Amino acid sequence: MALLLSLLMPLVVLSCGPSGSLGCELPQSHVLDSIQNLRLLGQMRRLSPLSCLKDRRDFRFPWQQVDGSQLQKARVMSVHHEMVQQAFQLLLSERASAAWDKTLLDQVRTGLHQRLEHLDSCLVQLVTEEDSSQSYGRASLEMKRYFQRIRLYLKEKKYSGCAWEVVRVEIMRSFSLSTTLQERVMDEDMGLP
């Protein structure tokens, strides 16, 4: 529960108020959807993470594409957009449906789809404002590679229960990392160290 709360707090801080929108107006329901998606991902746990320690893997989240002193909003949003899109596609698979409770999974899929719709419009606006199509393309490619490593891992582990548990935790972790990155960009915009 403590892990879930530590993941939820940055989302609340990030999403409250116009400065948390990274140039896009986030409706209040978007904040609630983000919290709900993380809560649902937490509820999807079928196995104890402790029983799957031997199956852990470092999927190498692509920090090199998003870590820098002068982060652009469009780059951050493109990484987050690609992350949500890739997670959505992964969770749409038949194997994901077999691994988890269908009701919870459908709710997560719906939440991710709604977030994608909003991020699509925000990203178009930000890419136009910042003209960072090259930045967007490279960051997007690195995020696709990251999720490809996750897919290969699942295949290698024959889509076992522990493999899906490791992936569930990794998806929650990647969303948390993305939130941290978005907070850094917000701090830079506000002139905070």
C-alpha positions as CSV (number, residue, x, y, z in Angstrom):
1,M,0.0,0.0,0.0
2,A,2.9,2.4,0.8
3,L,4.3,1.8,-2.7
4,L,1.0,2.6,-4.3
5,L,0.6,5.8,-2.3
6,S,4.2,6.8,-3.2
7,L,3.2,6.3,-6.9
8,L,-0.1,8.2,-6.6
9,M,1.1,11.4,-4.8
10,P,3.3,12.7,-7.7
11,L,0.3,12.2,-10.1
12,V,-1.9,14.3,-7.8
13,V,0.7,17.0,-7.5
14,L,1.5,16.9,-11.2
15,S,-2.1,17.0,-12.4
16,C,-3.5,19.7,-10.1
17,G,-3.7,23.2,-11.5
18,P,-2.9,24.6,-14.9
19,S,0.9,24.4,-14.3
20,G,0.6,20.6,-14.0
21,S,-0.7,20.3,-17.5
22,L,2.5,20.9,-19.4
23,G,0.7,23.3,-21.7
24,C,-2.5,21.4,-21.9
25,E,-5.6,21.9,-19.8
26,L,-6.1,18.7,-17.8
27,P,-9.7,18.1,-16.7
28,Q,-10.2,17.1,-13.1
29,S,-11.4,13.7,-14.3
30,H,-7.9,13.1,-15.9
31,V,-6.4,13.4,-12.4
32,L,-8.9,10.9,-11.0
33,D,-8.3,8.6,-14.0
34,S,-4.6,8.5,-13.4
35,I,-5.1,7.6,-9.7
36,Q,-7.7,5.1,-10.6
37,N,-5.4,3.4,-13.2
38,L,-2.6,3.0,-10.8
39,R,-5.0,1.7,-8.1
40,L,-6.4,-0.8,-10.6
41,L,-2.9,-1.9,-11.7
42,G,-2.2,-2.5,-8.0
43,Q,-5.4,-4.6,-7.6
44,M,-4.5,-6.7,-10.6
45,R,-1.7,-8.4,-8.6
46,R,-2.3,-12.2,-8.5
47,L,1.0,-13.3,-7.1
48,S,3.2,-11.9,-4.4
49,P,6.1,-9.9,-5.9
50,L,8.3,-11.7,-3.4
51,S,7.5,-15.1,-4.9
52,C,8.7,-13.7,-8.3
53,L,12.1,-12.2,-7.3
54,K,14.0,-14.7,-9.3
55,D,12.1,-13.5,-12.4
56,R,13.0,-9.8,-12.0
57,R,14.7,-8.1,-15.0
58,D,16.1,-4.7,-15.7
59,F,14.2,-3.5,-18.8
60,R,16.4,-0.4,-19.0
61,F,13.9,2.4,-19.0
62,P,15.3,4.9,-21.6
63,W,16.4,7.7,-19.3
64,Q,19.1,8.7,-21.7
65,Q,16.4,10.1,-24.0
66,V,14.7,12.0,-21.3
67,D,17.4,13.0,-18.9
68,G,19.0,16.3,-19.5
69,S,19.3,19.8,-18.2
70,Q,17.1,21.4,-20.7
71,L,14.1,19.1,-21.1
72,Q,11.4,20.2,-23.6
73,K,7.8,19.7,-22.9
74,A,7.1,18.1,-26.2
75,R,9.9,15.5,-25.6
76,V,8.5,14.7,-22.1
77,M,5.0,14.4,-23.5
78,S,6.1,12.3,-26.4
79,V,7.8,9.8,-24.1
80,H,4.7,9.7,-21.9
81,H,2.4,9.3,-24.9
82,E,4.5,6.5,-26.3
83,M,4.6,4.8,-22.9
84,V,0.9,4.9,-22.5
85,Q,0.3,3.8,-26.0
86,Q,2.8,0.8,-25.7
87,A,1.3,-0.2,-22.3
88,F,-2.2,0.0,-23.8
89,Q,-1.2,-2.2,-26.7
90,L,0.5,-4.7,-24.4
91,L,-2.6,-4.9,-22.2
92,L,-4.8,-5.4,-25.3
93,S,-3.2,-8.8,-26.1
94,E,-5.0,-12.0,-25.6
95,R,-2.3,-13.2,-23.3
96,A,-2.8,-10.2,-21.0
97,S,-6.5,-11.1,-20.9
98,A,-5.6,-14.6,-19.8
99,A,-3.2,-13.4,-17.1
100,W,-5.5,-10.9,-15.2
101,D,-9.0,-10.3,-14.0
102,K,-10.9,-9.2,-17.1
103,T,-13.0,-6.6,-15.3
104,L,-10.0,-4.9,-13.8
105,L,-8.0,-5.2,-17.1
106,D,-10.9,-3.6,-19.1
107,Q,-11.0,-0.7,-16.6
108,V,-7.3,-0.1,-17.0
109,R,-7.6,-0.3,-20.8
110,T,-10.4,2.2,-20.8
111,G,-8.4,4.6,-18.6
112,L,-5.3,4.3,-20.7
113,H,-7.4,4.9,-23.9
114,Q,-8.9,8.0,-22.4
115,R,-5.4,9.3,-21.4
116,L,-4.1,8.6,-25.0
117,E,-6.9,10.6,-26.5
118,H,-6.0,13.6,-24.3
119,L,-2.2,13.2,-24.8
120,D,-2.7,13.0,-28.6
121,S,-4.2,16.6,-28.7
122,C,-1.6,17.9,-26.2
123,L,1.3,16.4,-28.1
124,V,0.1,18.0,-31.4
125,Q,-0.1,21.3,-29.7
126,L,3.3,21.1,-28.0
127,V,5.2,19.7,-31.0
128,T,3.8,22.6,-33.0
129,E,4.9,25.1,-30.3
130,E,8.4,23.7,-29.8
131,D,9.1,22.3,-33.3
132,S,10.8,19.3,-31.8
133,S,9.9,16.5,-34.2
134,Q,13.4,15.1,-34.2
135,S,13.4,14.9,-30.4
136,Y,10.0,13.3,-30.5
137,G,11.0,10.6,-33.0
138,R,14.1,9.5,-31.1
139,A,12.4,9.5,-27.7
140,S,9.5,7.5,-29.2
141,L,11.8,5.0,-30.8
142,E,13.6,4.4,-27.4
143,M,10.3,3.9,-25.7
144,K,9.2,1.4,-28.3
145,R,12.5,-0.5,-27.8
146,Y,11.9,-0.5,-24.0
147,F,8.5,-2.1,-24.5
148,Q,9.9,-4.5,-27.1
149,R,12.3,-5.8,-24.4
150,I,9.3,-6.3,-22.1
151,R,7.5,-8.3,-24.9
152,L,10.6,-10.4,-25.5
153,Y,10.8,-11.1,-21.8
154,L,7.2,-12.3,-21.6
155,K,7.8,-14.6,-24.6
156,E,11.0,-15.9,-23.1
157,K,9.2,-16.6,-19.8
158,K,6.3,-18.2,-21.7
159,Y,3.9,-15.6,-20.4
160,S,4.1,-17.2,-16.9
161,G,2.2,-15.7,-13.9
162,C,5.5,-14.4,-12.5
163,A,6.5,-12.8,-15.8
164,W,3.2,-10.9,-15.9
165,E,3.7,-9.9,-12.3
166,V,7.1,-8.5,-13.1
167,V,5.7,-6.6,-16.1
168,R,2.8,-5.2,-14.0
169,V,5.2,-3.8,-11.5
170,E,7.4,-2.5,-14.3
171,I,4.5,-0.7,-15.9
172,M,3.7,1.0,-12.6
173,R,7.3,1.9,-12.2
174,S,7.6,3.4,-15.6
175,F,4.5,5.5,-15.1
176,S,6.0,6.7,-11.8
177,L,9.3,7.6,-13.6
178,S,7.4,9.5,-16.3
179,T,5.6,11.4,-13.6
180,T,9.0,12.3,-12.0
181,L,10.2,13.5,-15.3
182,Q,7.1,15.6,-15.9
183,E,7.6,17.2,-12.4
184,R,11.2,18.2,-13.4
185,V,10.0,19.9,-16.5
186,M,7.3,21.7,-14.5
187,D,10.0,22.8,-12.0
188,E,12.2,24.2,-14.8
189,D,9.2,26.1,-16.2
190,M,8.6,27.7,-12.9
191,G,12.3,28.4,-12.4
192,L,12.8,26.0,-9.5
193,P,16.1,24.2,-9.0
